[in-house]
Amino acid sequence: MMRWVKRFVRVTAITLNVAAAVMLWLSYASPFVNPADFWLLAIFGVMYPLLIALNLLFLVLWIIRWKWYAIISGVTLIMGLPLLLNFFRFKPPSPPYTGKRDFTMMSLNVNLFRLYAWSKQPPTMDSIEAMVHQLRVDILCLQEFYTDRDHFTEEDARILFGEGAHIHYIYPPFNGGIGIATFSRYPIVGGGEIHFEGSANASIFTDVLIGSDTIRVYNNHLQSYRLKRRNLEFIQNSDYRKKANPIHELLDLFTQIRGAVEKRAVQVLQVRAHIDRSPYPVIVCGDFNDSPISFTYKKMRGSLQDAFQEAGDGFGSTYKDIFPSFRIDYALHSASLVALDYTVVPSNYSDHKPILIPFNIRHNE
């Protein structure tokens, strides 16, 4: 009897290990497949950190027990090391960069400055401005930017963040306008908008003159999952899961995810095509609403450098409302720019954390 039980446990563990390894392989494939062609694959990309942890657990289990089954997860993890570098970077501890730089940029989804009626916390405009001033930010890219005529007008925003501004409202500012904004201490010499059909998201591009160099800054807010309260409760609340119908909840969750990943795929191809036509070196930043193991990230990055990979550390997590938190805010750039440092700034002014990058412009000798 005991022999049968042991065999059952072993076979079950091996089966679960194989399933975890297969799902991790599917997550490796997700950046290479357009969600419009096969949207389910994108879910495995989102599950990547969980699948890594699960395979590490199996690897340790089999090593402790001196079983050859360790090869199942071991090979799977080794083959995925290049993708792991998108997700995690180790850098020896060092103080923040304080040396010479040509300019410093910050990107932050400001969550409407918490000016919405249901916010339980005070508005954040002044706190964000103080942070921007303290960190000596030259180019500031804000997503979910918001103004209204009663509490925070566009004139107020320009007084706080600077007159040099490129502001685009997705929802027209009647009593309140929601959009995306780029502020610059350097002259703005051009720009425009990239509209996404059937979406409350958008991208803008702003041409900034720094000395004799023009840099095109793409400020992006791509399609979010727009998860409903019930979706978040199902993900985060074990008591809710016990009472809920799991089939109904999963179907509703997958419907939300499918709509988002398919729209985001269209949007990123639209932005990428525009980047490819840029006459200037580019910085592509903002809230991509997707993980580093995704079609969105791979397509948007293309041949650009990732400032996080160049100068960041750890996981670079920027979104705080869902566990496990991971990086969904990015700063990509042309090879003629050098990211000297990359900091995820600790703050409680939004559901996102700001990313701060000092840059140098590389000139051909």
Contacts in CASP RR format, 6 or more apart in sequence:
PFRMAT RR
TARGET T0000
AUTHOR 0000-0000-0000
METHOD contacts of the structure
MODEL  1
MMRWVKRFVRVTAITLNVAAAVMLWLSYASPFVNPADFWLLAIFGVMYPL
LIALNLLFLVLWIIRWKWYAIISGVTLIMGLPLLLNFFRFKPPSPPYTGK
RDFTMMSLNVNLFRLYAWSKQPPTMDSIEAMVHQLRVDILCLQEFYTDRD
HFTEEDARILFGEGAHIHYIYPPFNGGIGIATFSRYPIVGGGEIHFEGSA
NASIFTDVLIGSDTIRVYNNHLQSYRLKRRNLEFIQNSDYRKKANPIHEL
LDLFTQIRGAVEKRAVQVLQVRAHIDRSPYPVIVCGDFNDSPISFTYKKM
RGSLQDAFQEAGDGFGSTYKDIFPSFRIDYALHSASLVALDYTVVPSNYS
DHKPILIPFNIRHNE
13 58 0 8 1.000
13 61 0 8 1.000
14 69 0 8 1.000
14 72 0 8 1.000
16 58 0 8 1.000
17 55 0 8 1.000
17 58 0 8 1.000
17 62 0 8 1.000
17 69 0 8 1.000
17 72 0 8 1.000
17 73 0 8 1.000
18 72 0 8 1.000
20 51 0 8 1.000
20 54 0 8 1.000
20 55 0 8 1.000
20 58 0 8 1.000
20 73 0 8 1.000
21 55 0 8 1.000
21 58 0 8 1.000
21 72 0 8 1.000
21 73 0 8 1.000
21 76 0 8 1.000
23 44 0 8 1.000
23 47 0 8 1.000
23 51 0 8 1.000
24 44 0 8 1.000
24 48 0 8 1.000
24 51 0 8 1.000
24 52 0 8 1.000
24 54 0 8 1.000
24 55 0 8 1.000
24 76 0 8 1.000
24 77 0 8 1.000
25 76 0 8 1.000
26 41 0 8 1.000
26 44 0 8 1.000
26 45 0 8 1.000
27 44 0 8 1.000
27 45 0 8 1.000
27 47 0 8 1.000
27 48 0 8 1.000
27 51 0 8 1.000
27 293 0 8 1.000
28 79 0 8 1.000
28 80 0 8 1.000
28 83 0 8 1.000
28 293 0 8 1.000
29 41 0 8 1.000
29 44 0 8 1.000
30 41 0 8 1.000
30 42 0 8 1.000
30 44 0 8 1.000
30 45 0 8 1.000
30 293 0 8 1.000
30 294 0 8 1.000
30 295 0 8 1.000
31 45 0 8 1.000
31 83 0 8 1.000
31 293 0 8 1.000
31 294 0 8 1.000
31 295 0 8 1.000
31 297 0 8 1.000
31 298 0 8 1.000
32 295 0 8 1.000
32 298 0 8 1.000
33 41 0 8 1.000
33 295 0 8 1.000
34 265 0 8 1.000
34 295 0 8 1.000
35 41 0 8 1.000
35 42 0 8 1.000
35 258 0 8 1.000
35 261 0 8 1.000
35 262 0 8 1.000
35 264 0 8 1.000
35 265 0 8 1.000
35 295 0 8 1.000
36 262 0 8 1.000
36 265 0 8 1.000
36 266 0 8 1.000
39 257 0 8 1.000
39 258 0 8 1.000
39 259 0 8 1.000
39 261 0 8 1.000
39 262 0 8 1.000
42 257 0 8 1.000
42 261 0 8 1.000
42 294 0 8 1.000
42 295 0 8 1.000
43 254 0 8 1.000
43 257 0 8 1.000
44 51 0 8 1.000
45 291 0 8 1.000
45 293 0 8 1.000
45 294 0 8 1.000
46 257 0 8 1.000
46 291 0 8 1.000
46 294 0 8 1.000
48 83 0 8 1.000
48 87 0 8 1.000
48 291 0 8 1.000
48 293 0 8 1.000
49 87 0 8 1.000
49 324 0 8 1.000
49 326 0 8 1.000
50 324 0 8 1.000
52 77 0 8 1.000
52 84 0 8 1.000
55 73 0 8 1.000
55 74 0 8 1.000
55 76 0 8 1.000
55 77 0 8 1.000
56 73 0 8 1.000
56 77 0 8 1.000
58 69 0 8 1.000
58 70 0 8 1.000
58 72 0 8 1.000
58 73 0 8 1.000
59 70 0 8 1.000
59 73 0 8 1.000
59 74 0 8 1.000
59 77 0 8 1.000
62 68 0 8 1.000
62 69 0 8 1.000
62 70 0 8 1.000
62 72 0 8 1.000
62 73 0 8 1.000
63 70 0 8 1.000
83 293 0 8 1.000
85 309 0 8 1.000
86 292 0 8 1.000
86 293 0 8 1.000
86 297 0 8 1.000
86 306 0 8 1.000
86 309 0 8 1.000
87 291 0 8 1.000
87 292 0 8 1.000
87 293 0 8 1.000
87 315 0 8 1.000
87 326 0 8 1.000
87 327 0 8 1.000
88 314 0 8 1.000
88 315 0 8 1.000
89 308 0 8 1.000
89 309 0 8 1.000
89 312 0 8 1.000
89 313 0 8 1.000
89 314 0 8 1.000
90 313 0 8 1.000
90 314 0 8 1.000
91 311 0 8 1.000
91 312 0 8 1.000
91 313 0 8 1.000
91 314 0 8 1.000
96 341 0 8 1.000
96 343 0 8 1.000
97 311 0 8 1.000
97 340 0 8 1.000
97 341 0 8 1.000
97 358 0 8 1.000
99 340 0 8 1.000
99 358 0 8 1.000
100 360 0 8 1.000
101 340 0 8 1.000
101 358 0 8 1.000
101 359 0 8 1.000
101 360 0 8 1.000
102 210 0 8 1.000
102 359 0 8 1.000
102 360 0 8 1.000
102 361 0 8 1.000
103 138 0 8 1.000
103 139 0 8 1.000
103 186 0 8 1.000
103 210 0 8 1.000
103 358 0 8 1.000
103 359 0 8 1.000
104 135 0 8 1.000
104 136 0 8 1.000
104 137 0 8 1.000
104 138 0 8 1.000
104 139 0 8 1.000
104 356 0 8 1.000
104 357 0 8 1.000
104 358 0 8 1.000
104 359 0 8 1.000
105 137 0 8 1.000
105 138 0 8 1.000
105 139 0 8 1.000
105 140 0 8 1.000
105 141 0 8 1.000
105 217 0 8 1.000
105 283 0 8 1.000
105 285 0 8 1.000
105 331 0 8 1.000
105 356 0 8 1.000
105 357 0 8 1.000
105 359 0 8 1.000
106 132 0 8 1.000
106 135 0 8 1.000
106 137 0 8 1.000
106 139 0 8 1.000
106 140 0 8 1.000
106 141 0 8 1.000
106 345 0 8 1.000
106 354 0 8 1.000
106 355 0 8 1.000
106 356 0 8 1.000
106 357 0 8 1.000
107 141 0 8 1.000
107 142 0 8 1.000
107 143 0 8 1.000
107 219 0 8 1.000
107 285 0 8 1.000
107 286 0 8 1.000
107 287 0 8 1.000
107 329 0 8 1.000
107 330 0 8 1.000
107 331 0 8 1.000
107 354 0 8 1.000
107 355 0 8 1.000
108 128 0 8 1.000
108 140 0 8 1.000
108 141 0 8 1.000
108 142 0 8 1.000
108 143 0 8 1.000
108 329 0 8 1.000
108 349 0 8 1.000
108 350 0 8 1.000
108 352 0 8 1.000
108 353 0 8 1.000
108 354 0 8 1.000
108 355 0 8 1.000
109 142 0 8 1.000
109 143 0 8 1.000
109 144 0 8 1.000
109 221 0 8 1.000
109 286 0 8 1.000
109 287 0 8 1.000
109 329 0 8 1.000
109 350 0 8 1.000
109 351 0 8 1.000
109 352 0 8 1.000
110 124 0 8 1.000
110 128 0 8 1.000
110 142 0 8 1.000
110 143 0 8 1.000
110 144 0 8 1.000
110 145 0 8 1.000
110 146 0 8 1.000
110 349 0 8 1.000
110 350 0 8 1.000
111 124 0 8 1.000
111 144 0 8 1.000
111 350 0 8 1.000
111 351 0 8 1.000
111 352 0 8 1.000
112 144 0 8 1.000
112 146 0 8 1.000
112 178 0 8 1.000
113 123 0 8 1.000
113 124 0 8 1.000
113 125 0 8 1.000
113 128 0 8 1.000
113 146 0 8 1.000
113 152 0 8 1.000
114 121 0 8 1.000
114 122 0 8 1.000
114 123 0 8 1.000
114 124 0 8 1.000
114 349 0 8 1.000
114 350 0 8 1.000
115 123 0 8 1.000
115 146 0 8 1.000
115 148 0 8 1.000
115 151 0 8 1.000
115 152 0 8 1.000
123 151 0 8 1.000
123 152 0 8 1.000
124 349 0 8 1.000
124 350 0 8 1.000
125 152 0 8 1.000
125 156 0 8 1.000
125 157 0 8 1.000
125 160 0 8 1.000
126 160 0 8 1.000
127 349 0 8 1.000
128 349 0 8 1.000
129 160 0 8 1.000
129 161 0 8 1.000
131 345 0 8 1.000
131 347 0 8 1.000
131 349 0 8 1.000
131 354 0 8 1.000
132 140 0 8 1.000
132 161 0 8 1.000
135 345 0 8 1.000
135 356 0 8 1.000
137 356 0 8 1.000
138 184 0 8 1.000
138 185 0 8 1.000
138 186 0 8 1.000
139 182 0 8 1.000
139 183 0 8 1.000
139 184 0 8 1.000
139 185 0 8 1.000
139 186 0 8 1.000
139 208 0 8 1.000
139 217 0 8 1.000
139 283 0 8 1.000
140 161 0 8 1.000
140 182 0 8 1.000
140 183 0 8 1.000
140 184 0 8 1.000
141 181 0 8 1.000
141 182 0 8 1.000
141 217 0 8 1.000
141 219 0 8 1.000
141 285 0 8 1.000
141 286 0 8 1.000
142 161 0 8 1.000
142 180 0 8 1.000
142 181 0 8 1.000
142 182 0 8 1.000
142 183 0 8 1.000
142 219 0 8 1.000
143 179 0 8 1.000
143 180 0 8 1.000
143 219 0 8 1.000
143 220 0 8 1.000
143 221 0 8 1.000
143 286 0 8 1.000
143 287 0 8 1.000
144 178 0 8 1.000
144 179 0 8 1.000
144 180 0 8 1.000
144 221 0 8 1.000
144 287 0 8 1.000
145 157 0 8 1.000
145 167 0 8 1.000
145 178 0 8 1.000
145 179 0 8 1.000
145 180 0 8 1.000
145 181 0 8 1.000
146 152 0 8 1.000
146 176 0 8 1.000
146 177 0 8 1.000
146 178 0 8 1.000
146 179 0 8 1.000
147 153 0 8 1.000
147 154 0 8 1.000
147 156 0 8 1.000
147 157 0 8 1.000
147 173 0 8 1.000
147 176 0 8 1.000
147 177 0 8 1.000
148 173 0 8 1.000
148 175 0 8 1.000
148 176 0 8 1.000
148 177 0 8 1.000
149 173 0 8 1.000
149 175 0 8 1.000
149 176 0 8 1.000
150 175 0 8 1.000
154 167 0 8 1.000
154 173 0 8 1.000
157 165 0 8 1.000
157 167 0 8 1.000
157 181 0 8 1.000
158 164 0 8 1.000
158 165 0 8 1.000
161 181 0 8 1.000
161 183 0 8 1.000
162 183 0 8 1.000
162 185 0 8 1.000
164 183 0 8 1.000
164 184 0 8 1.000
164 185 0 8 1.000
164 188 0 8 1.000
165 181 0 8 1.000
165 182 0 8 1.000
165 183 0 8 1.000
165 184 0 8 1.000
165 188 0 8 1.000
166 181 0 8 1.000
166 182 0 8 1.000
166 183 0 8 1.000
166 184 0 8 1.000
166 188 0 8 1.000
166 191 0 8 1.000
166 192 0 8 1.000
166 204 0 8 1.000
166 206 0 8 1.000
167 179 0 8 1.000
167 180 0 8 1.000
167 181 0 8 1.000
167 182 0 8 1.000
168 179 0 8 1.000
168 180 0 8 1.000
168 181 0 8 1.000
168 192 0 8 1.000
168 193 0 8 1.000
168 202 0 8 1.000
168 204 0 8 1.000
169 177 0 8 1.000
169 178 0 8 1.000
169 179 0 8 1.000
170 178 0 8 1.000
170 179 0 8 1.000
170 180 0 8 1.000
170 200 0 8 1.000
170 201 0 8 1.000
170 202 0 8 1.000
171 177 0 8 1.000
171 178 0 8 1.000
171 179 0 8 1.000
171 200 0 8 1.000
178 200 0 8 1.000
179 202 0 8 1.000
179 221 0 8 1.000
180 202 0 8 1.000
180 203 0 8 1.000
180 204 0 8 1.000
180 219 0 8 1.000
180 221 0 8 1.000
181 219 0 8 1.000
182 204 0 8 1.000
182 206 0 8 1.000
182 217 0 8 1.000
182 219 0 8 1.000
184 206 0 8 1.000
184 208 0 8 1.000
184 217 0 8 1.000
186 208 0 8 1.000
186 209 0 8 1.000
186 210 0 8 1.000
186 211 0 8 1.000
187 208 0 8 1.000
187 209 0 8 1.000
188 206 0 8 1.000
188 207 0 8 1.000
188 208 0 8 1.000
188 209 0 8 1.000
189 207 0 8 1.000
189 208 0 8 1.000
189 209 0 8 1.000
189 214 0 8 1.000
190 206 0 8 1.000
190 207 0 8 1.000
191 204 0 8 1.000
191 205 0 8 1.000
191 206 0 8 1.000
191 207 0 8 1.000
191 216 0 8 1.000
192 204 0 8 1.000
192 205 0 8 1.000
192 206 0 8 1.000
193 202 0 8 1.000
193 203 0 8 1.000
193 204 0 8 1.000
193 205 0 8 1.000
194 202 0 8 1.000
194 203 0 8 1.000
194 204 0 8 1.000
194 205 0 8 1.000
194 270 0 8 1.000
194 271 0 8 1.000
194 274 0 8 1.000
195 202 0 8 1.000
196 202 0 8 1.000
196 203 0 8 1.000
196 223 0 8 1.000
196 263 0 8 1.000
196 266 0 8 1.000
196 267 0 8 1.000
196 270 0 8 1.000
198 263 0 8 1.000
199 223 0 8 1.000
199 263 0 8 1.000
199 267 0 8 1.000
201 221 0 8 1.000
201 222 0 8 1.000
201 223 0 8 1.000
201 224 0 8 1.000
201 267 0 8 1.000
202 221 0 8 1.000
203 218 0 8 1.000
203 219 0 8 1.000
203 220 0 8 1.000
203 221 0 8 1.000
203 222 0 8 1.000
203 267 0 8 1.000
203 271 0 8 1.000
203 274 0 8 1.000
204 218 0 8 1.000
204 219 0 8 1.000
205 216 0 8 1.000
205 217 0 8 1.000
205 218 0 8 1.000
205 219 0 8 1.000
205 274 0 8 1.000
205 278 0 8 1.000
206 216 0 8 1.000
206 217 0 8 1.000
206 219 0 8 1.000
207 214 0 8 1.000
207 215 0 8 1.000
207 216 0 8 1.000
207 217 0 8 1.000
207 280 0 8 1.000
208 214 0 8 1.000
208 215 0 8 1.000
208 216 0 8 1.000
208 217 0 8 1.000
210 361 0 8 1.000
213 281 0 8 1.000
213 361 0 8 1.000
214 280 0 8 1.000
215 280 0 8 1.000
215 281 0 8 1.000
215 282 0 8 1.000
215 283 0 8 1.000
215 337 0 8 1.000
215 361 0 8 1.000
216 278 0 8 1.000
216 279 0 8 1.000
216 280 0 8 1.000
216 281 0 8 1.000
216 282 0 8 1.000
216 283 0 8 1.000
217 282 0 8 1.000
217 283 0 8 1.000
217 285 0 8 1.000
218 271 0 8 1.000
218 274 0 8 1.000
218 275 0 8 1.000
218 282 0 8 1.000
218 283 0 8 1.000
218 284 0 8 1.000
218 285 0 8 1.000
219 285 0 8 1.000
219 286 0 8 1.000
220 271 0 8 1.000
220 284 0 8 1.000
220 285 0 8 1.000
220 286 0 8 1.000
220 287 0 8 1.000
220 288 0 8 1.000
220 300 0 8 1.000
221 286 0 8 1.000
221 287 0 8 1.000
221 289 0 8 1.000
222 264 0 8 1.000
222 267 0 8 1.000
222 268 0 8 1.000
222 271 0 8 1.000
222 287 0 8 1.000
222 288 0 8 1.000
222 289 0 8 1.000
222 290 0 8 1.000
222 296 0 8 1.000
223 259 0 8 1.000
223 260 0 8 1.000
223 263 0 8 1.000
223 264 0 8 1.000
223 267 0 8 1.000
223 289 0 8 1.000
224 260 0 8 1.000
224 287 0 8 1.000
224 289 0 8 1.000
225 256 0 8 1.000
225 257 0 8 1.000
225 260 0 8 1.000
225 289 0 8 1.000
226 256 0 8 1.000
226 260 0 8 1.000
227 235 0 8 1.000
227 253 0 8 1.000
227 256 0 8 1.000
228 252 0 8 1.000
228 256 0 8 1.000
230 244 0 8 1.000
230 249 0 8 1.000
230 252 0 8 1.000
231 249 0 8 1.000
231 252 0 8 1.000
231 253 0 8 1.000
231 256 0 8 1.000
232 321 0 8 1.000
232 322 0 8 1.000
233 240 0 8 1.000
233 244 0 8 1.000
234 240 0 8 1.000
234 241 0 8 1.000
234 244 0 8 1.000
234 249 0 8 1.000
234 253 0 8 1.000
235 253 0 8 1.000
235 322 0 8 1.000
236 322 0 8 1.000
236 323 0 8 1.000
241 249 0 8 1.000
260 289 0 8 1.000
261 290 0 8 1.000
261 295 0 8 1.000
264 288 0 8 1.000
264 289 0 8 1.000
264 290 0 8 1.000
264 296 0 8 1.000
265 295 0 8 1.000
265 296 0 8 1.000
265 299 0 8 1.000
268 288 0 8 1.000
268 295 0 8 1.000
268 296 0 8 1.000
268 299 0 8 1.000
268 300 0 8 1.000
269 299 0 8 1.000
271 284 0 8 1.000
271 300 0 8 1.000
272 299 0 8 1.000
272 300 0 8 1.000
272 302 0 8 1.000
275 282 0 8 1.000
275 284 0 8 1.000
275 304 0 8 1.000
281 333 0 8 1.000
281 334 0 8 1.000
281 336 0 8 1.000
281 337 0 8 1.000
281 361 0 8 1.000
282 304 0 8 1.000
282 332 0 8 1.000
282 333 0 8 1.000
282 334 0 8 1.000
283 331 0 8 1.000
283 332 0 8 1.000
283 333 0 8 1.000
283 334 0 8 1.000
283 337 0 8 1.000
283 359 0 8 1.000
284 300 0 8 1.000
284 304 0 8 1.000
284 330 0 8 1.000
284 331 0 8 1.000
284 332 0 8 1.000
284 333 0 8 1.000
285 329 0 8 1.000
285 330 0 8 1.000
285 331 0 8 1.000
285 332 0 8 1.000
285 355 0 8 1.000
286 329 0 8 1.000
286 330 0 8 1.000
286 331 0 8 1.000
287 328 0 8 1.000
287 329 0 8 1.000
287 352 0 8 1.000
288 296 0 8 1.000
288 297 0 8 1.000
288 300 0 8 1.000
288 328 0 8 1.000
288 329 0 8 1.000
288 330 0 8 1.000
289 296 0 8 1.000
289 328 0 8 1.000
290 296 0 8 1.000
290 297 0 8 1.000
290 328 0 8 1.000
291 297 0 8 1.000
291 326 0 8 1.000
291 327 0 8 1.000
291 328 0 8 1.000
292 326 0 8 1.000
292 327 0 8 1.000
297 330 0 8 1.000
300 330 0 8 1.000
300 332 0 8 1.000
301 332 0 8 1.000
303 335 0 8 1.000
304 332 0 8 1.000
304 333 0 8 1.000
304 334 0 8 1.000
305 332 0 8 1.000
305 333 0 8 1.000
305 334 0 8 1.000
305 335 0 8 1.000
305 337 0 8 1.000
305 339 0 8 1.000
306 330 0 8 1.000
306 331 0 8 1.000
306 332 0 8 1.000
307 330 0 8 1.000
307 331 0 8 1.000
307 332 0 8 1.000
307 333 0 8 1.000
307 339 0 8 1.000
307 342 0 8 1.000
307 355 0 8 1.000
307 357 0 8 1.000
308 316 0 8 1.000
308 327 0 8 1.000
308 330 0 8 1.000
308 331 0 8 1.000
308 342 0 8 1.000
308 355 0 8 1.000
310 338 0 8 1.000
310 339 0 8 1.000
310 342 0 8 1.000
311 339 0 8 1.000
311 340 0 8 1.000
311 341 0 8 1.000
311 342 0 8 1.000
311 357 0 8 1.000
312 341 0 8 1.000
312 342 0 8 1.000
312 343 0 8 1.000
313 342 0 8 1.000
315 325 0 8 1.000
315 326 0 8 1.000
315 327 0 8 1.000
316 326 0 8 1.000
316 327 0 8 1.000
316 344 0 8 1.000
317 325 0 8 1.000
317 326 0 8 1.000
317 327 0 8 1.000
317 344 0 8 1.000
317 353 0 8 1.000
318 325 0 8 1.000
318 326 0 8 1.000
318 327 0 8 1.000
318 328 0 8 1.000
318 329 0 8 1.000
318 344 0 8 1.000
318 352 0 8 1.000
318 353 0 8 1.000
318 355 0 8 1.000
319 325 0 8 1.000
319 326 0 8 1.000
319 327 0 8 1.000
319 328 0 8 1.000
319 329 0 8 1.000
319 351 0 8 1.000
319 352 0 8 1.000
319 353 0 8 1.000
320 351 0 8 1.000
320 352 0 8 1.000
320 353 0 8 1.000
321 351 0 8 1.000
328 352 0 8 1.000
329 352 0 8 1.000
329 353 0 8 1.000
329 355 0 8 1.000
330 355 0 8 1.000
331 339 0 8 1.000
331 342 0 8 1.000
331 355 0 8 1.000
331 357 0 8 1.000
333 339 0 8 1.000
333 359 0 8 1.000
335 362 0 8 1.000
336 361 0 8 1.000
336 362 0 8 1.000
337 359 0 8 1.000
337 360 0 8 1.000
337 361 0 8 1.000
337 362 0 8 1.000
338 359 0 8 1.000
338 360 0 8 1.000
338 361 0 8 1.000
338 362 0 8 1.000
339 357 0 8 1.000
339 358 0 8 1.000
339 359 0 8 1.000
340 357 0 8 1.000
340 358 0 8 1.000
340 359 0 8 1.000
340 360 0 8 1.000
341 356 0 8 1.000
341 357 0 8 1.000
341 358 0 8 1.000
342 355 0 8 1.000
342 356 0 8 1.000
342 357 0 8 1.000
343 355 0 8 1.000
343 356 0 8 1.000
343 357 0 8 1.000
344 353 0 8 1.000
344 354 0 8 1.000
344 355 0 8 1.000
344 356 0 8 1.000
345 353 0 8 1.000
345 354 0 8 1.000
345 355 0 8 1.000
345 356 0 8 1.000
346 353 0 8 1.000
347 353 0 8 1.000
347 354 0 8 1.000
END
